[in-house]
Each structure stands twice: as structure tokens, then as C-alpha cells.
Amino acid sequence: MEGGTALFIQKFIQSPLQVGSLFPSSAALARKMTASLAWQNIELAAELGAGTGVITNEIMRCMEPGTKLHVFEKDLEMRKRLQKKYGPSADYHEDACEILKSIGKEEGALDVVLSGLPFANFDKSLQAQLVTEIYRSLRPGGVLVAFQYSTQMKKTFQATFTEVEISFEPRNFPPAFVYTCIK
């Protein structure tokens, strides 16, 4: 078993509500999350809940020169692993509830936020705090792309964002819904 997958499974067993799935995201899901983004117009991006870096890897592949990426991962061991793998190509942070404070920017700074956070595992208060922080961090017209294993977050995203589209990625285990939300 690949080292990242073994670590991910270990972390899921230790803290299933924080990790959210027994297996890391698939490359197919990572491609689906990044494919519709206009990377030539993205100067500042954030990834929330980076885990073992499957989506990070695809973001790095898609990013244009000059794009700055901020990677958020709560688990220290996984965050250190991401830092070792990607080095200075990104900045690394712990708390997705403090995006703006962590990146040292004002409201409306980010062009895109890609999220693998397991919102369904969080209480309503934490969900609301995270969605508000994501919304505040995005510029007008900015995009949140988030995957979930259910459509439970649909109403929450629709109540906050101007436009919400949902697609489905069956080639992930478990299959995932991809929300594309525009501010």
C-alpha cells in the first residue's frame, strides 16, 4: 500500500470525523475539481483539508506561473508531509476557520478555494463558521469547489453563494458530489 494511503487510513482510524473517509481522494476526483477553473485568471488559491495531497498534486499541475497556493491541513503529520513534498511551491496552514488571518490578507483576496473538508461530519456551528470564512475570503466572482459524499450541504451553499452547481464523480471511492459555488 502506498505510504500516503496507509497514513490516510491510520489518520481516519484515529479521527474519523476529522478525516471524513477511509480512503484518500482519487485522481479522477482531483481532475474533476480542477478542470472547470480558469487557471490563467487565478492568482491566489487555497486548498482546505489537503490530506495526503491528491488534490494538491492536481492543483500544482494546473497552476500557472505566478499563482500562489495556500494549503490548509489540520493534521500536523500530513501537513509536514505536504511541506516536504511540495516545499516552497505553497504556504502551509493549520486552521481553515482562519483563512484570512493565516494568509495575511483582507476580505476578497482569493480567486478560488478548493475544499476536501468533511462538512457533513461537522456540527452546524462549525459548518457555518467555515462557509462564512470561505465566502469572506473569496473575491466577487470567486469560486469554491468542494467535494462531499452527499448533497447535505446543498442548502447551506445555496443560502450563501450566488450560484451553486453540483456534479457527480463515480470514479472516487466512495463516489463524490462536486459543488461549484460562485460568490
N, CA, C and O of each residue as an XYZ file, in Angstrom:
732
protein
N       0.853     -1.185      0.000
C       0.000      0.000      0.000
C       0.889      1.236      0.000
O       1.840      1.323      0.777
N       0.580      2.185     -0.869
C       1.354      3.423     -0.974
C       1.341      4.145      0.373
O       0.334      4.136      1.081
N       2.473      4.773      0.723
C       2.646      5.405      2.024
C       1.574      6.419      2.378
O       1.113      6.458      3.519
N       1.170      7.239      1.419
C       0.147      8.245      1.676
C      -1.185      7.616      2.015
O      -1.899      8.103      2.892
N      -1.528      6.539      1.329
C      -2.790      5.850      1.600
C      -2.767      5.219      2.984
O      -3.750      5.304      3.721
N      -1.657      4.588      3.342
C      -1.539      3.968      4.663
C      -1.672      5.027      5.760
O      -2.360      4.804      6.756
N      -1.020      6.167      5.583
C      -1.116      7.253      6.557
C      -2.552      7.753      6.649
O      -3.058      7.993      7.745
N      -3.203      7.908      5.514
C      -4.575      8.410      5.487
C      -5.499      7.462      6.256
O      -6.321      7.910      7.056
N      -5.365      6.162      6.016
C      -6.190      5.172      6.715
C      -5.919      5.228      8.216
O      -6.851      5.168      9.018
N      -4.654      5.341      8.596
C      -4.285      5.456     10.006
C      -4.957      6.677     10.633
O      -5.509      6.589     11.730
N      -4.911      7.811      9.941
C      -5.498      9.044     10.461
C      -7.021      8.937     10.544
O      -7.632      9.478     11.466
N      -7.635      8.240      9.583
C      -9.092      8.036      9.629
C      -9.462      7.221     10.868
O     -10.420      7.551     11.567
N      -8.706      6.162     11.139
C      -8.984      5.315     12.303
C      -8.826      6.124     13.594
O      -9.613      5.965     14.527
N      -7.826      6.977     13.647
C      -7.587      7.808     14.833
C      -8.651      8.886     15.013
O      -9.043      9.192     16.139
N      -9.119      9.463     13.905
C     -10.034     10.606     13.991
C     -10.976     10.636     12.784
O     -10.814     11.472     11.895
N     -11.957      9.730     12.747
C     -12.824      9.630     11.560
C     -13.633     10.887     11.242
O     -13.891     11.167     10.071
N     -14.036     11.645     12.255
C     -14.820     12.848     11.979
C     -13.976     13.953     11.360
O     -14.493     14.775     10.604
N     -12.696     13.983     11.666
C     -11.812     14.997     11.098
C     -11.367     14.610      9.695
O     -11.256     15.477      8.828
N     -11.110     13.326      9.451
C     -10.606     12.887      8.153
C     -11.743     12.687      7.161
O     -11.636     13.117      6.012
N     -12.832     12.045      7.579
C     -14.029     12.002      6.750
C     -14.209     10.801      5.853
O     -15.342     10.498      5.479
N     -13.139     10.092      5.483
C     -13.254      8.927      4.610
C     -12.106      7.973      4.913
O     -11.029      8.386      5.343
N     -12.357      6.714      4.684
C     -11.313      5.714      4.916
C     -10.210      5.786      3.874
O      -9.071      5.404      4.145
N     -10.542      6.277      2.678
C      -9.571      6.330      1.588
C      -9.365      7.759      1.099
O     -10.297      8.563      1.129
N      -8.153      8.084      0.649
C      -7.917      9.421      0.083
C      -8.675      9.609     -1.226
O      -9.127      8.642     -1.841
N      -8.807     10.848     -1.637
C      -9.488     11.173     -2.900
C      -8.769     10.524     -4.074
O      -7.570     10.251     -4.019
N      -9.529     10.285     -5.135
C      -8.951      9.703     -6.350
C      -8.425     10.803     -7.266
O      -8.807     11.967     -7.146
N      -7.548     10.414     -8.176
C      -7.053     11.352     -9.186
C      -8.204     11.840    -10.057
O      -8.202     12.992    -10.491
N      -9.189     10.980    -10.319
C     -10.355     11.373    -11.131
C     -11.127     12.495    -10.444
O     -11.568     13.437    -11.102
N     -11.294     12.401     -9.126
C     -11.983     13.457     -8.385
C     -11.166     14.744     -8.424
O     -11.720     15.828     -8.612
N      -9.865     14.631     -8.250
C      -8.992     15.808     -8.295
C      -9.098     16.502     -9.648
O      -9.173     17.729     -9.710
N      -9.104     15.729    -10.732
C      -9.230     16.322    -12.077
C     -10.582     16.994    -12.253
O     -10.663     18.075    -12.836
N     -11.647     16.367    -11.755
C     -12.988     16.951    -11.874
C     -13.058     18.282    -11.120
O     -13.692     19.229    -11.584
N     -12.414     18.348     -9.969
C     -12.462     19.577     -9.165
C     -11.700     20.727     -9.809
O     -12.052     21.887     -9.595
N     -10.690     20.443    -10.572
C      -9.841     21.498    -11.134
C     -10.141     21.814    -12.599
O      -9.737     22.865    -13.095
N     -10.833     20.933    -13.285
C     -10.987     21.039    -14.743
C     -11.718     22.292    -15.220
O     -11.356     22.853    -16.254
N     -12.733     22.740    -14.494
C     -13.547     23.860    -14.985
C     -13.008     25.228    -14.571
O     -13.596     26.254    -14.911
N     -11.912     25.246    -13.851
C     -11.376     26.523    -13.376
C     -10.507     27.199    -14.437
O      -9.740     26.542    -15.142
N     -10.640     28.510    -14.536
C      -9.857     29.299    -15.496
C      -8.520     29.644    -14.846
O      -8.339     30.745    -14.328
N      -7.590     28.697    -14.878
C      -6.328     28.841    -14.158
C      -5.532     30.067    -14.595
O      -4.756     30.602    -13.803
N      -5.703     30.521    -15.825
C      -4.976     31.704    -16.294
C      -5.415     32.966    -15.554
O      -4.715     33.979    -15.585
N      -6.578     32.908    -14.885
C      -7.088     34.062    -14.140
C      -6.949     33.899    -12.631
O      -7.446     34.731    -11.872
N      -6.283     32.846    -12.194
C      -6.170     32.578    -10.762
C      -4.782     32.985    -10.272
O      -3.769     32.396    -10.647
N      -4.771     34.010     -9.423
C      -3.510     34.473     -8.832
C      -3.315     33.952     -7.418
O      -2.186     33.721     -6.986
N      -4.430     33.765     -6.688
C      -4.351     33.344     -5.302
C      -5.401     32.270     -5.040
O      -6.594     32.492     -5.245
N      -4.940     31.091     -4.579
C      -5.826     29.950     -4.355
C      -5.560     29.348     -2.984
O      -4.482     29.514     -2.412
N      -6.566     28.642     -2.466
C      -6.400     27.906     -1.211
C      -7.016     26.532     -1.360
O      -8.026     26.351     -2.041
N      -6.385     25.567     -0.708
C      -6.946     24.222     -0.613
C      -7.164     23.930      0.862
O      -6.256     24.085      1.679
N      -8.385     23.504      1.197
C      -8.738     23.205      2.580
C      -8.883     21.700      2.755
O      -9.570     21.043      1.974
N      -8.238     21.155      3.779
C      -8.311     19.716      4.023
C      -7.518     18.935      2.996
O      -8.054     18.038      2.345
N      -6.252     19.266      2.846
C      -5.419     18.696      1.778
C      -5.088     17.217      1.967
O      -4.785     16.530      0.992
N      -5.138     16.721      3.181
C      -4.877     15.302      3.412
C      -3.515     14.861      2.912
O      -2.493     15.434      3.290
N      -3.499     13.849      2.065
C      -2.239     13.312      1.542
C      -1.782     14.015      0.277
O      -0.710     13.707     -0.244
N      -2.576     14.959     -0.230
C      -2.130     15.772     -1.353
C      -2.567     15.332     -2.738
O      -1.982     15.775     -3.726
N      -3.572     14.478     -2.847
C      -4.045     14.050     -4.164
C      -4.563     15.255     -4.955
O      -4.219     15.429     -6.124
N      -5.380     16.074     -4.320
C      -5.917     17.254     -4.997
C      -4.831     18.322     -5.108
O      -4.767     19.038     -6.107
N      -3.985     18.433     -4.097
C      -2.857     19.370     -4.148
C      -2.011     19.111     -5.391
O      -1.611     20.041     -6.090
N      -1.752     17.855     -5.649
C      -0.947     17.475     -6.805
C      -1.581     17.969     -8.106
O      -0.886     18.479     -8.985
N      -2.884     17.819     -8.223
C      -3.583     18.266     -9.435
C      -3.609     19.784     -9.519
O      -3.489     20.344    -10.609
N      -3.763     20.455     -8.386
C      -3.712     21.919     -8.365
C      -2.349     22.383     -8.860
O      -2.256     23.278     -9.700
N      -1.301     21.774     -8.338
C       0.068     22.137     -8.753
C       0.269     21.927    -10.253
O       0.952     22.708    -10.914
N      -0.329     20.870    -10.774
C      -0.208     20.585    -12.210
C      -0.923     21.650    -13.044
O      -0.465     21.998    -14.133
N      -2.033     22.162    -12.541
C      -2.856     23.124    -13.281
C      -2.423     24.574    -13.113
O      -2.665     25.399    -13.995
N      -1.791     24.888    -12.000
C      -1.453     26.276    -11.688
C      -0.562     26.900    -12.750
O       0.330     26.254    -13.299
N      -0.822     28.157    -13.022
C       0.003     28.950    -13.929
C       1.188     29.526    -13.132
O       1.094     29.676    -11.914
N       2.280     29.844    -13.800
C       3.377     30.528    -13.092
C       2.849     31.820    -12.467
O       2.102     32.569    -13.097
N       3.241     32.062    -11.241
C       2.786     33.266    -10.547
C       1.589     33.038     -9.642
O       1.279     33.887     -8.806
N       0.906     31.901     -9.794
C      -0.212     31.598     -8.899
C       0.347     31.215     -7.536
O       1.310     30.455     -7.440
N      -0.259     31.743     -6.493
C       0.157     31.433     -5.121
C      -0.887     30.510     -4.500
O      -2.084     30.787     -4.567
N      -0.432     29.413     -3.897
C      -1.325     28.439     -3.273
C      -1.090     28.400     -1.769
O       0.048     28.348     -1.303
N      -2.191     28.427     -1.020
C      -2.171     28.249      0.427
C      -2.855     26.922      0.731
O      -4.017     26.724      0.377
N      -2.142     26.021      1.382
C      -2.632     24.680      1.692
C      -2.957     24.609      3.179
O      -2.120     24.919      4.026
N      -4.193     24.193      3.486
C      -4.637     24.054      4.866
C      -4.837     22.578      5.182
O      -5.577     21.881      4.489
N      -4.179     22.114      6.222
C      -4.337     20.736      6.691
C      -4.164     20.741      8.203
O      -3.110     21.114      8.717
N      -5.200     20.327      8.902
C      -5.207     20.363     10.365
C      -4.213     19.369     10.964
O      -3.549     19.689     11.950
N      -4.098     18.176     10.391
C      -3.232     17.138     10.943
C      -1.763     17.492     10.698
O      -1.335     17.646      9.554
N      -1.004     17.616     11.774
C       0.388     18.046     11.699
C       1.237     17.104     10.851
O       2.038     17.560     10.036
N       1.072     15.797     11.035
C       1.884     14.839     10.282
C       1.612     14.940      8.774
O       2.544     14.928      7.970
N       0.345     15.038      8.400
C       0.023     15.169      6.974
C       0.501     16.511      6.428
O       0.968     16.590      5.292
N       0.383     17.579      7.244
C       0.831     18.897      6.799
C       2.346     18.903      6.569
O       2.819     19.460      5.577
N       3.098     18.295      7.468
C       4.553     18.211      7.296
C       4.915     17.403      6.052
O       5.869     17.728      5.345
N       4.161     16.370      5.797
C       4.395     15.548      4.600
C       4.160     16.356      3.319
O       4.910     16.242      2.349
N       3.104     17.171      3.339
C       2.821     18.052      2.194
C       3.952     19.066      2.014
O       4.390     19.311      0.890
N       4.425     19.652      3.107
C       5.524     20.613      3.045
C       6.780     19.969      2.462
O       7.484     20.575      1.653
N       7.045     18.757      2.877
C       8.228     18.049      2.380
C       8.093     17.764      0.879
O       9.057     17.894      0.123
N       6.884     17.375      0.461
C       6.660     17.021     -0.941
C       6.656     18.240     -1.858
O       7.260     18.210     -2.931
N       5.977     19.315     -1.443
C       5.782     20.466     -2.332
C       6.672     21.661     -1.995
O       6.766     22.601     -2.784
N       7.316     21.635     -0.849
C       8.257     22.682     -0.478
C       7.685     24.079     -0.606
O       6.542     24.326     -0.222
N       8.480     24.999     -1.147
C       8.067     26.400     -1.209
C       7.058     26.709     -2.329
O       6.749     27.875     -2.576
N       6.549     25.678     -3.001
C       5.527     25.916     -4.032
C       4.217     26.389     -3.429
O       3.341     26.870     -4.147
N       4.072     26.257     -2.110
C       2.846     26.666     -1.419
C       3.207     27.128     -0.012
O       4.311     26.891      0.477
N       2.243     27.793      0.625
C       2.346     28.105      2.051
C       1.398     27.150      2.769
O       0.352     26.788      2.229
N       1.759     26.744      3.981
C       1.019     25.700      4.682
C       0.465     26.238      5.987
O       1.156     26.932      6.732
N      -0.800     25.905      6.257
C      -1.501     26.425      7.424
C      -2.328     25.313      8.066
O      -2.629     24.293      7.446
N      -2.683     25.544      9.329
C      -3.427     24.540     10.085
C      -4.941     24.761     10.067
O      -5.693     23.810      9.850
N      -5.398     25.977     10.287
C      -6.796     26.216     10.623
C      -7.597     26.866      9.492
O      -7.431     28.052      9.208
N      -8.452     26.092      8.859
C      -9.293     26.603      7.773
C     -10.358     27.576      8.279
O     -10.985     28.271      7.480
N     -10.569     27.634      9.581
C     -11.516     28.612     10.134
C     -10.919     30.014     10.164
O     -11.623     30.989     10.425
N      -9.619     30.112      9.894
C      -8.931     31.404      9.916
C      -8.144     31.614      8.626
O      -6.944     31.887      8.660
N      -8.820     31.486      7.502
C      -8.150     31.605      6.198
C      -7.485     32.973      6.065
O      -6.283     33.058      5.814
N      -8.258     34.032      6.230
C      -7.733     35.383      6.006
C      -6.600     35.721      6.968
O      -5.590     36.293      6.559
N      -6.759     35.379      8.225
C      -5.705     35.628      9.207
C      -4.443     34.834      8.836
O      -3.331     35.358      8.907
N      -4.624     33.578      8.443
C      -3.483     32.718      8.118
C      -2.703     33.215      6.909
O      -1.473     33.165      6.899
N      -3.408     33.691      5.897
C      -2.715     34.128      4.672
C      -2.328     35.601      4.724
O      -1.645     36.098      3.828
N      -2.768     36.304      5.780
C      -2.399     37.705      5.958
C      -3.016     38.626      4.919
O      -2.380     39.579      4.468
N      -4.248     38.343      4.541
C      -4.929     39.146      3.511
C      -6.260     39.664      4.037
O      -6.782     39.195      5.049
N      -6.790     40.645      3.318
C      -8.101     41.205      3.619
C      -9.184     40.377      2.925
O      -8.898     39.507      2.102
N     -10.439     40.675      3.283
C     -11.571     40.003      2.632
C     -11.472     40.138      1.121
O     -10.992     41.148      0.606
N     -11.932     39.108      0.413
C     -11.976     39.148     -1.040
C     -10.644     38.917     -1.723
O     -10.460     39.339     -2.865
N      -9.719     38.264     -1.062
C      -8.373     38.093     -1.621
C      -8.237     36.885     -2.554
O      -7.452     36.925     -3.501
N      -8.985     35.825     -2.296
C      -8.792     34.576     -3.038
C      -9.634     34.503     -4.306
O     -10.777     34.959     -4.348
N      -9.042     33.922     -5.325
C      -9.770     33.675     -6.576
C     -10.540     32.366     -6.501
O     -11.638     32.245     -7.045
N      -9.946     31.378     -5.815
C     -10.582     30.063     -5.727
C     -10.200     29.380     -4.415
O      -9.084     29.524     -3.917
N     -11.161     28.633     -3.873
C     -10.935     27.755     -2.726
C     -11.375     26.369     -3.147
O     -12.506     26.181     -3.595
N     -10.491     25.401     -3.007
C     -10.827     24.001     -3.265
C     -10.866     23.297     -1.924
O      -9.925     23.406     -1.138
N     -11.948     22.572     -1.651
C     -12.119     22.005     -0.322
C     -12.415     20.519     -0.344
O     -13.259     20.033     -1.097
N     -11.683     19.813      0.514
C     -11.953     18.413      0.788
C     -12.417     18.234      2.219
O     -12.415     17.117      2.738
N     -12.817     19.327      2.867
C     -13.270     19.237      4.255
C     -14.550     18.413      4.352
O     -15.450     18.579      3.528
N     -14.649     17.525      5.347
C     -15.853     16.696      5.513
C     -16.954     17.457      6.262
O     -17.239     17.163      7.422
N     -17.565     18.431      5.592
C     -18.573     19.289      6.220
C     -19.653     18.489      6.939
O     -20.094     18.889      8.016
N     -20.085     17.375      6.372
C     -21.168     16.582      6.960
C     -20.802     16.054      8.343
O     -21.690     15.738      9.134
N     -19.522     15.954      8.645
C     -19.081     15.461      9.950
C     -19.009     16.562     11.000
O     -18.822     16.278     12.183
N     -19.155     17.814     10.580
C     -19.024     18.938     11.499
C     -20.394     19.360     12.016
O     -21.402     19.189     11.331
N     -20.427     19.911     13.229
C     -21.697     20.429     13.731
C     -22.076     21.682     12.936
O     -21.245     22.275     12.249
N     -23.333     22.064     13.044
C     -23.867     23.183     12.256
C     -23.085     24.481     12.496
O     -22.881     25.269     11.573
N     -22.659     24.691     13.718
C     -21.915     25.901     14.054
C     -20.581     25.956     13.304
O     -20.223     26.997     12.754
N     -19.857     24.856     13.282
C     -18.575     24.812     12.567
C     -18.792     24.908     11.059
O     -18.027     25.577     10.363
N     -19.826     24.247     10.556
C     -20.151     24.373      9.129
C     -20.363     25.834      8.767
O     -19.796     26.328      7.793
N     -21.176     26.519      9.550
C     -21.489     27.931      9.280
C     -20.234     28.789      9.361
O     -20.033     29.672      8.527
N     -19.394     28.540     10.354
C     -18.160     29.307     10.513
C     -17.252     29.122      9.296
O     -16.702     30.093      8.777
N     -17.097     27.882      8.844
C     -16.241     27.602      7.692
C     -16.788     28.222      6.407
O     -16.042     28.839      5.647
N     -18.086     28.059      6.166
C     -18.684     28.605      4.942
C     -18.574     30.128      4.938
O     -18.282     30.722      3.900
N     -18.806     30.762      6.083
C     -18.665     32.218      6.176
C     -17.232     32.646      5.891
O     -17.004     33.606      5.156
N     -16.261     31.934      6.473
C     -14.851     32.286      6.268
C     -14.451     32.095      4.802
O     -13.726     32.920      4.246
N     -14.914     31.027      4.184
C     -14.619     30.795      2.761
C     -15.217     31.927      1.927
O     -14.544     32.495      1.067
N     -16.477     32.249      2.187
C     -17.158     33.300      1.430
C     -16.430     34.636      1.590
O     -16.200     35.336      0.604
N     -16.068     34.993      2.817
C     -15.356     36.249      3.083
C     -14.006     36.285      2.363
O     -13.570     37.343      1.911
N     -13.356     35.145      2.259
C     -12.009     35.112      1.672
C     -12.030     35.246      0.144
O     -11.030     35.638     -0.458
N     -13.172     34.919     -0.484
C     -13.254     34.957     -1.946
C     -13.575     36.355     -2.471
O     -14.348     37.094     -1.862
N     -12.976     36.707     -3.602
C     -13.302     37.955     -4.287
C     -14.682     37.806     -4.930
O     -15.150     36.679     -5.091
N     -15.346     38.897     -5.303
C     -16.589     38.785     -6.066
C     -16.319     37.984     -7.349
O     -15.368     38.270     -8.076
N     -17.152     36.994     -7.615
C     -16.933     36.114     -8.766
C     -15.999     34.954     -8.452
O     -15.792     34.074     -9.288
N     -15.432     34.951     -7.243
C     -14.553     33.857     -6.831
C     -15.324     32.558     -6.705
O     -16.552     32.561     -6.613
N     -14.599     31.446     -6.702
C     -15.226     30.133     -6.772
C     -14.777     29.233     -5.622
O     -13.593     29.152     -5.295
N     -15.748     28.568     -5.025
C     -15.493     27.469     -4.102
C     -15.799     26.184     -4.846
O     -16.891     26.027     -5.393
N     -14.843     25.259     -4.873
C     -15.082     23.921     -5.398
C     -14.863     22.968     -4.235
O     -13.755     22.864     -3.708
N     -15.929     22.270     -3.835
C     -15.855     21.385     -2.669
C     -16.459     20.034     -3.014
O     -17.485     19.960     -3.690
N     -15.820     18.962     -2.549
C     -16.452     17.664     -2.742
C     -17.017     17.177     -1.420
O     -16.492     17.463     -0.344
N     -18.104     16.432     -1.542
C     -18.788     15.829     -0.394
C     -19.318     14.463     -0.838
O     -19.392     14.174     -2.033
N     -19.681     13.635      0.128
C     -20.210     12.312     -0.198
C     -21.726     12.272     -0.178
O     -22.326     11.207     -0.324
N     -22.350     13.435      0.004
C     -23.810     13.533     -0.038
C     -24.167     14.940     -0.516
O     -23.290     15.772     -0.747
N     -25.464     15.189     -0.659
C     -25.909     16.535     -1.045
C     -26.387     17.330      0.173
O     -27.121     18.309      0.036
N     -25.970     16.905      1.348
C     -26.378     17.533      2.600
C     -26.052     19.029      2.665
O     -26.783     19.785      3.305
N     -24.982     19.464      2.024
C     -24.557     20.864      2.103
C     -25.216     21.756      1.049
O     -24.963     22.960      1.019
N     -26.036     21.195      0.205
C     -26.634     21.956     -0.899
C     -27.345     23.225     -0.422
O     -27.074     24.310     -0.937
N     -28.241     23.107      0.545
C     -28.996     24.272      1.016
C     -28.092     25.309      1.664
O     -28.298     26.510      1.491
N     -27.097     24.853      2.405
C     -26.171     25.777      3.064
C     -25.390     26.572      2.028
O     -25.269     27.793      2.137
N     -24.860     25.881      1.024
C     -24.120     26.584     -0.027
C     -25.044     27.508     -0.820
O     -24.653     28.626     -1.159
N     -26.262     27.057     -1.120
C     -27.201     27.885     -1.888
C     -27.627     29.129     -1.108
O     -27.907     30.169     -1.704
N     -27.676     29.027      0.214
C     -28.057     30.178      1.040
C     -26.944     31.225      1.089
O     -27.199     32.381      1.423
N     -25.722     30.832      0.761
C     -24.576     31.726      0.875
C     -24.083     32.235     -0.475
O     -23.780     33.419     -0.622
N     -24.003     31.350     -1.453
C     -23.396     31.689     -2.743
C     -24.451     32.041     -3.784
O     -25.586     31.567     -3.722
N     -24.060     32.879     -4.744
C     -24.950     33.336     -5.803
C     -25.386     32.180     -6.705
O     -26.546     32.098     -7.107
N     -24.458     31.306     -7.011
C     -24.715     30.207     -7.942
C     -24.066     28.936     -7.397
O     -22.917     28.962     -6.956
N     -24.810     27.817     -7.427
C     -24.287     26.536     -6.956
C     -24.631     25.463     -7.976
O     -25.801     25.244     -8.291
N     -23.613     24.803     -8.482
C     -23.811     23.668     -9.394
C     -23.266     22.423     -8.719
O     -22.272     22.487     -7.995
N     -23.917     21.288     -8.955
C     -23.461     20.028     -8.379
C     -23.253     19.023     -9.501
O     -24.124     18.823    -10.348
N     -22.085     18.396     -9.491
C     -21.815     17.302    -10.425
C     -21.439     16.075     -9.607
O     -21.317     16.151     -8.385
N     -21.257     14.956    -10.275
C     -21.032     13.690     -9.589
C     -19.792     13.016    -10.158
O     -19.589     13.005    -11.373
N     -18.972     12.461     -9.294
C     -17.782     11.723     -9.732
C     -17.867     10.287     -9.218
O     -17.552     10.018     -8.059
N     -18.299      9.357    -10.094
C     -18.442      7.961     -9.672
C     -17.117      7.214     -9.540
O     -17.073      6.145     -8.931
N     -16.035      7.761    -10.101
C     -14.746      7.062    -10.074
C     -13.933      7.357     -8.817
O     -12.715      7.185     -8.799
N     -14.609      7.796     -7.787
C     -13.979      8.002     -6.487
C     -14.578      6.974     -5.540
O     -15.699      6.515     -5.758
N     -13.845      6.604     -4.489
C     -14.420      5.699     -3.504
C     -14.370      6.359     -2.136
O     -13.283      6.605     -1.612
N     -15.535      6.653     -1.542
C     -16.848      6.479     -2.150
C     -17.102      7.540     -3.227
O     -16.430      8.571     -3.256
N     -18.081      7.282     -4.117
C     -18.412      8.288     -5.136
C     -18.713      9.633     -4.476
O     -19.224      9.682     -3.357
N     -18.395     10.713     -5.172
C     -18.478     12.035     -4.553
C     -19.268     13.031     -5.395
O     -19.323     12.936     -6.621
N     -19.875     13.983     -4.702
C     -20.533     15.120     -5.337
C     -19.556     16.283     -5.316
O     -18.892     16.531     -4.309
N     -19.471     16.990     -6.426
C     -18.590     18.160     -6.517
C     -19.474     19.400     -6.625
O     -20.240     19.548     -7.578
N     -19.361     20.271     -5.653
C     -20.088     21.537     -5.628
C     -19.186     22.620     -6.226
O     -18.025     22.753     -5.840
N     -19.724     23.379     -7.157
C     -19.034     24.552     -7.666
C     -19.899     25.750     -7.293
O     -21.005     25.907     -7.809
N     -19.398     26.585     -6.405
C     -20.163     27.697     -5.844
C     -19.486     29.017     -6.198
O     -18.289     29.192     -5.973
N     -20.258     29.934     -6.750
C     -19.727     31.211     -7.184
C     -20.223     32.329     -6.271
O     -21.413     32.417     -5.969
N     -19.300     33.176     -5.840
C     -19.660     34.309     -4.970
C     -20.238     35.422     -5.818
O     -20.608     36.471     -5.290
